[in-house]
Amino acid sequence: MDIMSFLAENFDLPILDWIAEHLYCGFLDVIMPIITLFGDAGIFWIACAVVLVCIPKYRKTGLSMGAALLLGVIICNATLKPLVGRIRPYDYQLTHFGKTIELLIAKPTDFSFPSGHTIASFEASVALLIHNKKMGIPAVILAFLIAFSRLYLYVHYPTDVLFAMVAGIGFAFLGSWMVKKGYEIYDAKKALR
């Protein structure tokens, strides 16, 4: 048994099944598919970053969000997802246990690890928090809700989401640092003219 299967059977699936058994309800069945839309392809977060870039006062914040999102796309979505190739939890249940999971949303077509919705949400919201607590706190709350929605909807394992949260936070700090350094280099060159 490989490490991903071991984690799935001994950690991930019991948590997903507990959520299904204890938290599923009509209200969350309606609200979680809506919340998860805020993470689809990172479009909501990209739009926020673009809007902030267009406002001079918040340009550095928007650029930091954009840098963090770009890091996540390159390292996680384009590299780790196909490299790890982890099947979705509903497919694992069907393949290994013959159990069919009824989904509330359309089946994702890519691999499971790490959660793209979660990583984009944490990259953007934490970068926003670094620069502006007033806007960042609600954004981080939304990021947590999006992350939970991926578990509630049974489309990601908890380890997918936990890894994505940690990586997203790391990329937020790295993206902010890169933008800060870029501004410092630009200001130094401008001062020499």
PyMOL CGO cylinders between C-alpha atoms (Angstrom):
from pymol import cmd
from pymol.cgo import CYLINDER

trace = [
    CYLINDER, 0.00, 0.00, 0.00, 1.45, 3.38, -1.01, 0.3, 1, 1, 1, 1, 1, 1,
    CYLINDER, 1.45, 3.38, -1.01, 1.48, 6.41, 1.31, 0.3, 1, 1, 1, 1, 1, 1,
    CYLINDER, 1.48, 6.41, 1.31, -1.51, 8.09, -0.37, 0.3, 1, 1, 1, 1, 1, 1,
    CYLINDER, -1.51, 8.09, -0.37, -3.66, 4.95, -0.03, 0.3, 1, 1, 1, 1, 1, 1,
    CYLINDER, -3.66, 4.95, -0.03, -2.54, 4.53, 3.58, 0.3, 1, 1, 1, 1, 1, 1,
    CYLINDER, -2.54, 4.53, 3.58, -3.51, 8.14, 4.35, 0.3, 1, 1, 1, 1, 1, 1,
    CYLINDER, -3.51, 8.14, 4.35, -6.80, 7.79, 2.48, 0.3, 1, 1, 1, 1, 1, 1,
    CYLINDER, -6.80, 7.79, 2.48, -7.92, 4.69, 4.37, 0.3, 1, 1, 1, 1, 1, 1,
    CYLINDER, -7.92, 4.69, 4.37, -6.53, 5.51, 7.82, 0.3, 1, 1, 1, 1, 1, 1,
    CYLINDER, -6.53, 5.51, 7.82, -6.99, 9.29, 8.03, 0.3, 1, 1, 1, 1, 1, 1,
    CYLINDER, -6.99, 9.29, 8.03, -8.81, 10.95, 5.13, 0.3, 1, 1, 1, 1, 1, 1,
    CYLINDER, -8.81, 10.95, 5.13, -11.84, 8.79, 4.40, 0.3, 1, 1, 1, 1, 1, 1,
    CYLINDER, -11.84, 8.79, 4.40, -12.84, 8.39, 8.07, 0.3, 1, 1, 1, 1, 1, 1,
    CYLINDER, -12.84, 8.39, 8.07, -12.92, 12.21, 8.36, 0.3, 1, 1, 1, 1, 1, 1,
    CYLINDER, -12.92, 12.21, 8.36, -14.93, 12.62, 5.15, 0.3, 1, 1, 1, 1, 1, 1,
    CYLINDER, -14.93, 12.62, 5.15, -17.34, 9.91, 6.27, 0.3, 1, 1, 1, 1, 1, 1,
    CYLINDER, -17.34, 9.91, 6.27, -17.71, 11.59, 9.69, 0.3, 1, 1, 1, 1, 1, 1,
    CYLINDER, -17.71, 11.59, 9.69, -18.55, 14.89, 7.98, 0.3, 1, 1, 1, 1, 1, 1,
    CYLINDER, -18.55, 14.89, 7.98, -21.11, 13.10, 5.78, 0.3, 1, 1, 1, 1, 1, 1,
    CYLINDER, -21.11, 13.10, 5.78, -22.67, 11.30, 8.74, 0.3, 1, 1, 1, 1, 1, 1,
    CYLINDER, -22.67, 11.30, 8.74, -22.78, 14.20, 11.21, 0.3, 1, 1, 1, 1, 1, 1,
    CYLINDER, -22.78, 14.20, 11.21, -22.83, 17.48, 9.26, 0.3, 1, 1, 1, 1, 1, 1,
    CYLINDER, -22.83, 17.48, 9.26, -24.82, 16.89, 6.08, 0.3, 1, 1, 1, 1, 1, 1,
    CYLINDER, -24.82, 16.89, 6.08, -28.05, 18.88, 6.11, 0.3, 1, 1, 1, 1, 1, 1,
    CYLINDER, -28.05, 18.88, 6.11, -30.34, 20.64, 3.66, 0.3, 1, 1, 1, 1, 1, 1,
    CYLINDER, -30.34, 20.64, 3.66, -28.93, 24.10, 4.41, 0.3, 1, 1, 1, 1, 1, 1,
    CYLINDER, -28.93, 24.10, 4.41, -25.28, 23.10, 3.87, 0.3, 1, 1, 1, 1, 1, 1,
    CYLINDER, -25.28, 23.10, 3.87, -26.24, 21.03, 0.81, 0.3, 1, 1, 1, 1, 1, 1,
    CYLINDER, -26.24, 21.03, 0.81, -27.40, 24.30, -0.75, 0.3, 1, 1, 1, 1, 1, 1,
    CYLINDER, -27.40, 24.30, -0.75, -24.74, 26.69, 0.61, 0.3, 1, 1, 1, 1, 1, 1,
    CYLINDER, -24.74, 26.69, 0.61, -21.55, 24.61, 0.16, 0.3, 1, 1, 1, 1, 1, 1,
    CYLINDER, -21.55, 24.61, 0.16, -21.81, 24.31, -3.66, 0.3, 1, 1, 1, 1, 1, 1,
    CYLINDER, -21.81, 24.31, -3.66, -22.21, 28.11, -3.75, 0.3, 1, 1, 1, 1, 1, 1,
    CYLINDER, -22.21, 28.11, -3.75, -19.24, 28.75, -1.44, 0.3, 1, 1, 1, 1, 1, 1,
    CYLINDER, -19.24, 28.75, -1.44, -17.02, 26.41, -3.45, 0.3, 1, 1, 1, 1, 1, 1,
    CYLINDER, -17.02, 26.41, -3.45, -17.70, 28.50, -6.59, 0.3, 1, 1, 1, 1, 1, 1,
    CYLINDER, -17.70, 28.50, -6.59, -15.54, 31.27, -5.08, 0.3, 1, 1, 1, 1, 1, 1,
    CYLINDER, -15.54, 31.27, -5.08, -12.54, 28.98, -5.54, 0.3, 1, 1, 1, 1, 1, 1,
    CYLINDER, -12.54, 28.98, -5.54, -13.31, 27.79, -9.09, 0.3, 1, 1, 1, 1, 1, 1,
    CYLINDER, -13.31, 27.79, -9.09, -10.13, 28.25, -11.17, 0.3, 1, 1, 1, 1, 1, 1,
    CYLINDER, -10.13, 28.25, -11.17, -9.11, 31.02, -8.76, 0.3, 1, 1, 1, 1, 1, 1,
    CYLINDER, -9.11, 31.02, -8.76, -11.21, 33.43, -10.84, 0.3, 1, 1, 1, 1, 1, 1,
    CYLINDER, -11.21, 33.43, -10.84, -12.71, 35.27, -7.86, 0.3, 1, 1, 1, 1, 1, 1,
    CYLINDER, -12.71, 35.27, -7.86, -9.26, 35.78, -6.32, 0.3, 1, 1, 1, 1, 1, 1,
    CYLINDER, -9.26, 35.78, -6.32, -7.68, 36.75, -9.64, 0.3, 1, 1, 1, 1, 1, 1,
    CYLINDER, -7.68, 36.75, -9.64, -10.44, 39.33, -10.13, 0.3, 1, 1, 1, 1, 1, 1,
    CYLINDER, -10.44, 39.33, -10.13, -9.80, 40.74, -6.64, 0.3, 1, 1, 1, 1, 1, 1,
    CYLINDER, -9.80, 40.74, -6.64, -6.08, 41.00, -7.39, 0.3, 1, 1, 1, 1, 1, 1,
    CYLINDER, -6.08, 41.00, -7.39, -6.73, 42.76, -10.72, 0.3, 1, 1, 1, 1, 1, 1,
    CYLINDER, -6.73, 42.76, -10.72, -9.08, 45.27, -9.08, 0.3, 1, 1, 1, 1, 1, 1,
    CYLINDER, -9.08, 45.27, -9.08, -6.50, 46.02, -6.37, 0.3, 1, 1, 1, 1, 1, 1,
    CYLINDER, -6.50, 46.02, -6.37, -3.70, 46.44, -8.95, 0.3, 1, 1, 1, 1, 1, 1,
    CYLINDER, -3.70, 46.44, -8.95, -5.85, 49.09, -10.65, 0.3, 1, 1, 1, 1, 1, 1,
    CYLINDER, -5.85, 49.09, -10.65, -6.06, 51.13, -7.43, 0.3, 1, 1, 1, 1, 1, 1,
    CYLINDER, -6.06, 51.13, -7.43, -2.69, 52.84, -6.78, 0.3, 1, 1, 1, 1, 1, 1,
    CYLINDER, -2.69, 52.84, -6.78, -3.09, 52.66, -2.99, 0.3, 1, 1, 1, 1, 1, 1,
    CYLINDER, -3.09, 52.66, -2.99, -3.55, 48.87, -3.15, 0.3, 1, 1, 1, 1, 1, 1,
    CYLINDER, -3.55, 48.87, -3.15, -1.33, 48.06, -6.15, 0.3, 1, 1, 1, 1, 1, 1,
    CYLINDER, -1.33, 48.06, -6.15, 1.36, 46.32, -4.06, 0.3, 1, 1, 1, 1, 1, 1,
    CYLINDER, 1.36, 46.32, -4.06, -1.33, 44.20, -2.38, 0.3, 1, 1, 1, 1, 1, 1,
    CYLINDER, -1.33, 44.20, -2.38, -2.83, 43.16, -5.74, 0.3, 1, 1, 1, 1, 1, 1,
    CYLINDER, -2.83, 43.16, -5.74, 0.61, 42.35, -7.16, 0.3, 1, 1, 1, 1, 1, 1,
    CYLINDER, 0.61, 42.35, -7.16, 1.41, 40.25, -4.07, 0.3, 1, 1, 1, 1, 1, 1,
    CYLINDER, 1.41, 40.25, -4.07, -1.84, 38.32, -4.49, 0.3, 1, 1, 1, 1, 1, 1,
    CYLINDER, -1.84, 38.32, -4.49, -1.07, 37.83, -8.19, 0.3, 1, 1, 1, 1, 1, 1,
    CYLINDER, -1.07, 37.83, -8.19, 2.47, 36.63, -7.51, 0.3, 1, 1, 1, 1, 1, 1,
    CYLINDER, 2.47, 36.63, -7.51, 1.23, 34.14, -4.89, 0.3, 1, 1, 1, 1, 1, 1,
    CYLINDER, 1.23, 34.14, -4.89, -1.47, 32.84, -7.23, 0.3, 1, 1, 1, 1, 1, 1,
    CYLINDER, -1.47, 32.84, -7.23, 1.05, 32.42, -10.04, 0.3, 1, 1, 1, 1, 1, 1,
    CYLINDER, 1.05, 32.42, -10.04, 3.38, 30.43, -7.78, 0.3, 1, 1, 1, 1, 1, 1,
    CYLINDER, 3.38, 30.43, -7.78, 0.51, 28.13, -6.85, 0.3, 1, 1, 1, 1, 1, 1,
    CYLINDER, 0.51, 28.13, -6.85, -0.52, 27.53, -10.45, 0.3, 1, 1, 1, 1, 1, 1,
    CYLINDER, -0.52, 27.53, -10.45, 3.03, 26.66, -11.50, 0.3, 1, 1, 1, 1, 1, 1,
    CYLINDER, 3.03, 26.66, -11.50, 4.10, 24.57, -8.51, 0.3, 1, 1, 1, 1, 1, 1,
    CYLINDER, 4.10, 24.57, -8.51, 0.86, 22.92, -7.45, 0.3, 1, 1, 1, 1, 1, 1,
    CYLINDER, 0.86, 22.92, -7.45, -1.60, 22.79, -10.34, 0.3, 1, 1, 1, 1, 1, 1,
    CYLINDER, -1.60, 22.79, -10.34, 0.86, 22.35, -13.22, 0.3, 1, 1, 1, 1, 1, 1,
    CYLINDER, 0.86, 22.35, -13.22, 3.50, 20.29, -11.39, 0.3, 1, 1, 1, 1, 1, 1,
    CYLINDER, 3.50, 20.29, -11.39, 2.30, 18.50, -8.25, 0.3, 1, 1, 1, 1, 1, 1,
    CYLINDER, 2.30, 18.50, -8.25, -1.22, 17.49, -9.37, 0.3, 1, 1, 1, 1, 1, 1,
    CYLINDER, -1.22, 17.49, -9.37, -0.10, 15.48, -12.42, 0.3, 1, 1, 1, 1, 1, 1,
    CYLINDER, -0.10, 15.48, -12.42, 3.07, 14.27, -10.69, 0.3, 1, 1, 1, 1, 1, 1,
    CYLINDER, 3.07, 14.27, -10.69, 1.25, 12.83, -7.64, 0.3, 1, 1, 1, 1, 1, 1,
    CYLINDER, 1.25, 12.83, -7.64, -1.81, 11.78, -9.68, 0.3, 1, 1, 1, 1, 1, 1,
    CYLINDER, -1.81, 11.78, -9.68, -4.04, 11.15, -6.67, 0.3, 1, 1, 1, 1, 1, 1,
    CYLINDER, -4.04, 11.15, -6.67, -7.57, 10.03, -7.56, 0.3, 1, 1, 1, 1, 1, 1,
    CYLINDER, -7.57, 10.03, -7.56, -10.52, 11.82, -5.99, 0.3, 1, 1, 1, 1, 1, 1,
    CYLINDER, -10.52, 11.82, -5.99, -12.02, 10.40, -2.76, 0.3, 1, 1, 1, 1, 1, 1,
    CYLINDER, -12.02, 10.40, -2.76, -15.34, 9.47, -4.41, 0.3, 1, 1, 1, 1, 1, 1,
    CYLINDER, -15.34, 9.47, -4.41, -13.40, 7.49, -7.05, 0.3, 1, 1, 1, 1, 1, 1,
    CYLINDER, -13.40, 7.49, -7.05, -11.28, 5.84, -4.33, 0.3, 1, 1, 1, 1, 1, 1,
    CYLINDER, -11.28, 5.84, -4.33, -14.44, 4.77, -2.49, 0.3, 1, 1, 1, 1, 1, 1,
    CYLINDER, -14.44, 4.77, -2.49, -15.89, 3.27, -5.68, 0.3, 1, 1, 1, 1, 1, 1,
    CYLINDER, -15.89, 3.27, -5.68, -12.67, 1.61, -6.86, 0.3, 1, 1, 1, 1, 1, 1,
    CYLINDER, -12.67, 1.61, -6.86, -11.55, 0.15, -3.51, 0.3, 1, 1, 1, 1, 1, 1,
    CYLINDER, -11.55, 0.15, -3.51, -14.82, -0.38, -1.62, 0.3, 1, 1, 1, 1, 1, 1,
    CYLINDER, -14.82, -0.38, -1.62, -17.55, -0.41, -4.27, 0.3, 1, 1, 1, 1, 1, 1,
    CYLINDER, -17.55, -0.41, -4.27, -19.21, 2.53, -2.53, 0.3, 1, 1, 1, 1, 1, 1,
    CYLINDER, -19.21, 2.53, -2.53, -20.88, 5.17, -4.70, 0.3, 1, 1, 1, 1, 1, 1,
    CYLINDER, -20.88, 5.17, -4.70, -20.76, 8.72, -3.37, 0.3, 1, 1, 1, 1, 1, 1,
    CYLINDER, -20.76, 8.72, -3.37, -23.53, 11.00, -4.64, 0.3, 1, 1, 1, 1, 1, 1,
    CYLINDER, -23.53, 11.00, -4.64, -21.98, 14.43, -5.34, 0.3, 1, 1, 1, 1, 1, 1,
    CYLINDER, -21.98, 14.43, -5.34, -23.73, 17.78, -5.05, 0.3, 1, 1, 1, 1, 1, 1,
    CYLINDER, -23.73, 17.78, -5.05, -21.53, 19.28, -7.79, 0.3, 1, 1, 1, 1, 1, 1,
    CYLINDER, -21.53, 19.28, -7.79, -20.14, 18.13, -11.14, 0.3, 1, 1, 1, 1, 1, 1,
    CYLINDER, -20.14, 18.13, -11.14, -17.24, 15.69, -10.84, 0.3, 1, 1, 1, 1, 1, 1,
    CYLINDER, -17.24, 15.69, -10.84, -13.88, 17.48, -11.14, 0.3, 1, 1, 1, 1, 1, 1,
    CYLINDER, -13.88, 17.48, -11.14, -11.83, 16.21, -14.07, 0.3, 1, 1, 1, 1, 1, 1,
    CYLINDER, -11.83, 16.21, -14.07, -8.32, 16.69, -12.67, 0.3, 1, 1, 1, 1, 1, 1,
    CYLINDER, -8.32, 16.69, -12.67, -6.39, 14.96, -9.89, 0.3, 1, 1, 1, 1, 1, 1,
    CYLINDER, -6.39, 14.96, -9.89, -7.04, 15.55, -6.21, 0.3, 1, 1, 1, 1, 1, 1,
    CYLINDER, -7.04, 15.55, -6.21, -3.73, 16.50, -4.57, 0.3, 1, 1, 1, 1, 1, 1,
    CYLINDER, -3.73, 16.50, -4.57, -3.40, 19.33, -3.66, 0.3, 1, 1, 1, 1, 1, 1,
    CYLINDER, -3.40, 19.33, -3.66, -6.69, 21.22, -3.55, 0.3, 1, 1, 1, 1, 1, 1,
    CYLINDER, -6.69, 21.22, -3.55, -6.52, 24.00, -6.13, 0.3, 1, 1, 1, 1, 1, 1,
    CYLINDER, -6.52, 24.00, -6.13, -9.53, 25.81, -4.64, 0.3, 1, 1, 1, 1, 1, 1,
    CYLINDER, -9.53, 25.81, -4.64, -7.88, 25.83, -1.21, 0.3, 1, 1, 1, 1, 1, 1,
    CYLINDER, -7.88, 25.83, -1.21, -4.42, 26.85, -2.34, 0.3, 1, 1, 1, 1, 1, 1,
    CYLINDER, -4.42, 26.85, -2.34, -5.70, 29.76, -4.44, 0.3, 1, 1, 1, 1, 1, 1,
    CYLINDER, -5.70, 29.76, -4.44, -7.92, 30.91, -1.59, 0.3, 1, 1, 1, 1, 1, 1,
    CYLINDER, -7.92, 30.91, -1.59, -5.14, 30.85, 1.00, 0.3, 1, 1, 1, 1, 1, 1,
    CYLINDER, -5.14, 30.85, 1.00, -2.54, 32.41, -1.30, 0.3, 1, 1, 1, 1, 1, 1,
    CYLINDER, -2.54, 32.41, -1.30, -4.78, 35.33, -2.11, 0.3, 1, 1, 1, 1, 1, 1,
    CYLINDER, -4.78, 35.33, -2.11, -6.44, 35.84, 1.27, 0.3, 1, 1, 1, 1, 1, 1,
    CYLINDER, -6.44, 35.84, 1.27, -3.21, 35.63, 3.29, 0.3, 1, 1, 1, 1, 1, 1,
    CYLINDER, -3.21, 35.63, 3.29, -1.41, 37.98, 0.86, 0.3, 1, 1, 1, 1, 1, 1,
    CYLINDER, -1.41, 37.98, 0.86, -4.33, 40.36, 1.37, 0.3, 1, 1, 1, 1, 1, 1,
    CYLINDER, -4.33, 40.36, 1.37, -4.10, 39.89, 5.15, 0.3, 1, 1, 1, 1, 1, 1,
    CYLINDER, -4.10, 39.89, 5.15, -0.35, 40.65, 5.12, 0.3, 1, 1, 1, 1, 1, 1,
    CYLINDER, -0.35, 40.65, 5.12, -1.03, 44.03, 3.52, 0.3, 1, 1, 1, 1, 1, 1,
    CYLINDER, -1.03, 44.03, 3.52, -4.46, 44.93, 4.86, 0.3, 1, 1, 1, 1, 1, 1,
    CYLINDER, -4.46, 44.93, 4.86, -6.00, 43.30, 7.94, 0.3, 1, 1, 1, 1, 1, 1,
    CYLINDER, -6.00, 43.30, 7.94, -9.39, 44.94, 7.44, 0.3, 1, 1, 1, 1, 1, 1,
    CYLINDER, -9.39, 44.94, 7.44, -9.85, 43.28, 4.03, 0.3, 1, 1, 1, 1, 1, 1,
    CYLINDER, -9.85, 43.28, 4.03, -7.73, 40.25, 4.85, 0.3, 1, 1, 1, 1, 1, 1,
    CYLINDER, -7.73, 40.25, 4.85, -9.68, 38.88, 7.82, 0.3, 1, 1, 1, 1, 1, 1,
    CYLINDER, -9.68, 38.88, 7.82, -12.97, 38.36, 5.91, 0.3, 1, 1, 1, 1, 1, 1,
    CYLINDER, -12.97, 38.36, 5.91, -10.95, 36.96, 2.98, 0.3, 1, 1, 1, 1, 1, 1,
    CYLINDER, -10.95, 36.96, 2.98, -9.25, 34.39, 5.24, 0.3, 1, 1, 1, 1, 1, 1,
    CYLINDER, -9.25, 34.39, 5.24, -12.64, 33.41, 6.70, 0.3, 1, 1, 1, 1, 1, 1,
    CYLINDER, -12.64, 33.41, 6.70, -13.91, 32.87, 3.15, 0.3, 1, 1, 1, 1, 1, 1,
    CYLINDER, -13.91, 32.87, 3.15, -10.78, 30.82, 2.39, 0.3, 1, 1, 1, 1, 1, 1,
    CYLINDER, -10.78, 30.82, 2.39, -11.52, 28.53, 5.36, 0.3, 1, 1, 1, 1, 1, 1,
    CYLINDER, -11.52, 28.53, 5.36, -15.13, 28.13, 4.20, 0.3, 1, 1, 1, 1, 1, 1,
    CYLINDER, -15.13, 28.13, 4.20, -13.97, 27.27, 0.67, 0.3, 1, 1, 1, 1, 1, 1,
    CYLINDER, -13.97, 27.27, 0.67, -11.49, 24.72, 2.07, 0.3, 1, 1, 1, 1, 1, 1,
    CYLINDER, -11.49, 24.72, 2.07, -14.22, 23.12, 4.18, 0.3, 1, 1, 1, 1, 1, 1,
    CYLINDER, -14.22, 23.12, 4.18, -16.58, 23.07, 1.20, 0.3, 1, 1, 1, 1, 1, 1,
    CYLINDER, -16.58, 23.07, 1.20, -14.14, 20.81, -0.65, 0.3, 1, 1, 1, 1, 1, 1,
    CYLINDER, -14.14, 20.81, -0.65, -14.38, 18.28, 2.18, 0.3, 1, 1, 1, 1, 1, 1,
    CYLINDER, -14.38, 18.28, 2.18, -18.13, 18.63, 2.59, 0.3, 1, 1, 1, 1, 1, 1,
    CYLINDER, -18.13, 18.63, 2.59, -18.61, 18.06, -1.13, 0.3, 1, 1, 1, 1, 1, 1,
    CYLINDER, -18.61, 18.06, -1.13, -16.40, 14.92, -0.95, 0.3, 1, 1, 1, 1, 1, 1,
    CYLINDER, -16.40, 14.92, -0.95, -14.15, 16.09, -3.77, 0.3, 1, 1, 1, 1, 1, 1,
    CYLINDER, -14.15, 16.09, -3.77, -10.91, 16.36, -1.76, 0.3, 1, 1, 1, 1, 1, 1,
    CYLINDER, -10.91, 16.36, -1.76, -9.19, 14.46, 1.01, 0.3, 1, 1, 1, 1, 1, 1,
    CYLINDER, -9.19, 14.46, 1.01, -8.36, 16.36, 4.23, 0.3, 1, 1, 1, 1, 1, 1,
    CYLINDER, -8.36, 16.36, 4.23, -4.64, 15.90, 3.46, 0.3, 1, 1, 1, 1, 1, 1,
    CYLINDER, -4.64, 15.90, 3.46, -5.18, 17.61, 0.07, 0.3, 1, 1, 1, 1, 1, 1,
    CYLINDER, -5.18, 17.61, 0.07, -6.74, 20.57, 1.85, 0.3, 1, 1, 1, 1, 1, 1,
    CYLINDER, -6.74, 20.57, 1.85, -4.23, 20.73, 4.74, 0.3, 1, 1, 1, 1, 1, 1,
    CYLINDER, -4.23, 20.73, 4.74, -1.26, 20.66, 2.36, 0.3, 1, 1, 1, 1, 1, 1,
    CYLINDER, -1.26, 20.66, 2.36, -2.90, 23.33, 0.19, 0.3, 1, 1, 1, 1, 1, 1,
    CYLINDER, -2.90, 23.33, 0.19, -3.52, 25.58, 3.21, 0.3, 1, 1, 1, 1, 1, 1,
    CYLINDER, -3.52, 25.58, 3.21, 0.11, 25.39, 4.32, 0.3, 1, 1, 1, 1, 1, 1,
    CYLINDER, 0.11, 25.39, 4.32, 1.46, 25.81, 0.78, 0.3, 1, 1, 1, 1, 1, 1,
    CYLINDER, 1.46, 25.81, 0.78, -0.95, 28.68, 0.11, 0.3, 1, 1, 1, 1, 1, 1,
    CYLINDER, -0.95, 28.68, 0.11, 0.20, 30.53, 3.22, 0.3, 1, 1, 1, 1, 1, 1,
    CYLINDER, 0.20, 30.53, 3.22, 3.83, 29.96, 2.23, 0.3, 1, 1, 1, 1, 1, 1,
    CYLINDER, 3.83, 29.96, 2.23, 3.23, 31.22, -1.31, 0.3, 1, 1, 1, 1, 1, 1,
    CYLINDER, 3.23, 31.22, -1.31, 1.43, 34.28, 0.06, 0.3, 1, 1, 1, 1, 1, 1,
    CYLINDER, 1.43, 34.28, 0.06, 4.50, 35.24, 2.08, 0.3, 1, 1, 1, 1, 1, 1,
    CYLINDER, 4.50, 35.24, 2.08, 6.86, 34.40, -0.79, 0.3, 1, 1, 1, 1, 1, 1,
    CYLINDER, 6.86, 34.40, -0.79, 4.77, 36.35, -3.30, 0.3, 1, 1, 1, 1, 1, 1,
    CYLINDER, 4.77, 36.35, -3.30, 4.64, 39.36, -0.96, 0.3, 1, 1, 1, 1, 1, 1,
    CYLINDER, 4.64, 39.36, -0.96, 8.41, 39.16, -0.44, 0.3, 1, 1, 1, 1, 1, 1,
    CYLINDER, 8.41, 39.16, -0.44, 9.02, 38.99, -4.21, 0.3, 1, 1, 1, 1, 1, 1,
    CYLINDER, 9.02, 38.99, -4.21, 6.88, 42.07, -4.82, 0.3, 1, 1, 1, 1, 1, 1,
    CYLINDER, 6.88, 42.07, -4.82, 8.58, 43.95, -1.97, 0.3, 1, 1, 1, 1, 1, 1,
    CYLINDER, 8.58, 43.95, -1.97, 12.01, 43.11, -3.42, 0.3, 1, 1, 1, 1, 1, 1,
    CYLINDER, 12.01, 43.11, -3.42, 10.82, 44.13, -6.88, 0.3, 1, 1, 1, 1, 1, 1,
    CYLINDER, 10.82, 44.13, -6.88, 9.72, 47.52, -5.54, 0.3, 1, 1, 1, 1, 1, 1,
    CYLINDER, 9.72, 47.52, -5.54, 13.05, 47.95, -3.71, 0.3, 1, 1, 1, 1, 1, 1,
    CYLINDER, 13.05, 47.95, -3.71, 15.02, 47.23, -6.89, 0.3, 1, 1, 1, 1, 1, 1,
    CYLINDER, 15.02, 47.23, -6.89, 12.78, 49.60, -8.90, 0.3, 1, 1, 1, 1, 1, 1,
    CYLINDER, 12.78, 49.60, -8.90, 13.17, 52.37, -6.28, 0.3, 1, 1, 1, 1, 1, 1,
    CYLINDER, 13.17, 52.37, -6.28, 16.97, 51.89, -6.16, 0.3, 1, 1, 1, 1, 1, 1,
    CYLINDER, 16.97, 51.89, -6.16, 17.26, 52.17, -9.96, 0.3, 1, 1, 1, 1, 1, 1,
    CYLINDER, 17.26, 52.17, -9.96, 14.95, 55.17, -9.97, 0.3, 1, 1, 1, 1, 1, 1,
    CYLINDER, 14.95, 55.17, -9.97, 17.11, 56.89, -7.34, 0.3, 1, 1, 1, 1, 1, 1,
    CYLINDER, 17.11, 56.89, -7.34, 20.23, 56.42, -9.51, 0.3, 1, 1, 1, 1, 1, 1,
    CYLINDER, 20.23, 56.42, -9.51, 18.72, 58.30, -12.46, 0.3, 1, 1, 1, 1, 1, 1,
]
cmd.load_cgo(trace, "trace")
